Amino acid sequence: MSSAASIKQVKKQLRKQLKEKLKSISQESLTRQSHLIHQNLLAHPNFKDAQSIAVYMNMPDLEVQTMEIIKSCFTLGKNVYLPRCNYTQVPGRKLNYMSMIRMPTFQSVLDLTPQGKYQLLEPTQGEDVMDTGNLDLIIVPGVAFDRAKNRMGHGAGFYDEFITTYTSKHTTRPYLLALALDEQLTDHIPTEPHDWRLDSIVTSSSSSSL
């Protein structure tokens, strides 16, 4: 087995283990940690300085809840972008790629309906920040994170490809910030050349880099 295939296998096993662990989190713990992470995020200097922010829509029970964070972004007058997964080929992008679409109001976020094969709440139209640039910060989701600020996603590669394409096109990289439940922190995540390292991770006990 090649080293690249070996890393993929290790990641696959680790992803499976972490997802099983995350299933055991109580709704009470998820809500409590999400609230504390939200408060710590509001105090993070890069979040405070960012004018345009990309945020993910959380899954029901496996990651930090983001709706209150999105609401705070609008309250603070920030430009808010949400992800949309695309499955049609366009030049210069991989077959499955992600757009970040600007949301005009918080109500427009509340009005979203499930889309695509994963039935995620996604925008269907709007300004794509890949076309316009000016994205200051991306709140990046993940299954697990380590203290070296490595991230393991769900395995589809949407975020790494988006960051690589955006950085190449606009010759600047947005600040990469993750929100981590205690159960998502692990000692070591193996990495591949295309994996982007985070700039900081906000947890329930810390608003600074781990």
Residue, then its C-alpha position, 0 to 999 in steps of 0.5 A: m500500500s502506498s503512503a498516500a493510500s495508507i494515510k487515507q486509510v488511517k483517516k477513514q478509520l479515525r473519521k469513523q471512530l470520531k463520528e461514533k464518539l460524537k453520536s454519544i454527545s447529549q443535546e444538553s452538552l452540545t447546546r452548552q458547548s455551542h453557547l460557550i464557543h459562540q461567546n469565545l468566537l465573539a471575542h476572537p480578534n480575527f472574527k471581530d476584524a473580519q467584515s466578510i465571513a463564510v459560515y457553515m450550516n451545522m448538521p443536527d448532532l455532530e458539530v457546533q451549532t452555528m445558527e446563533i453565530i450566523k445571527s450575530c454576524f448579521t447583528l454586527g453588520k458583517n457580510v455572511y456567506l453560506p456554502r452550496c455544494n455543486y455537482t456539475q463540471v465547470p472549468g478549473r474546478k473539480l467535479n464536486y465543488m463548493s460555492m460560497i453564496r452571500m445571504p442578504t438577511f438573517q431571514s433569508v437564512l431561516d428561509l433556506t430549504p434542504q438541497g442536494k443528496y445530503q439534504l443540507l440547508e443551502p442557498t440556491q442563488g446569489e453572489d458567489v464570493m469566488d467571483t467577487g473576492n473580499l472574503d476575510l474569514i472562513i469558519v471551517p467545519g470538520v470531524a476532528f482537529d488536533r493541537a497542531k491545527n490540522r483538520m479532518g473533514h468528512g472526506a469529500g474535499f470541498y473546503d480544501e478545494f475551495i480554499t486552494t482555488y480561492t487563494s490561487k484566483h485572488t492571491t490571498r487566503p482568508y483566515l481559517l478558523a474552526l469551532a471544536l467540541d471537546e469530543q472533536l479534539t484528538d492527538h494527531i491527524p495525518t495530513e496529505p499535501h492538499d490539506w490546509r492547516l487552520d489558523s486557530i481553533v475556538t473551543s468552549s474553553s478558549s478563544s485563542s489558538l490551541 
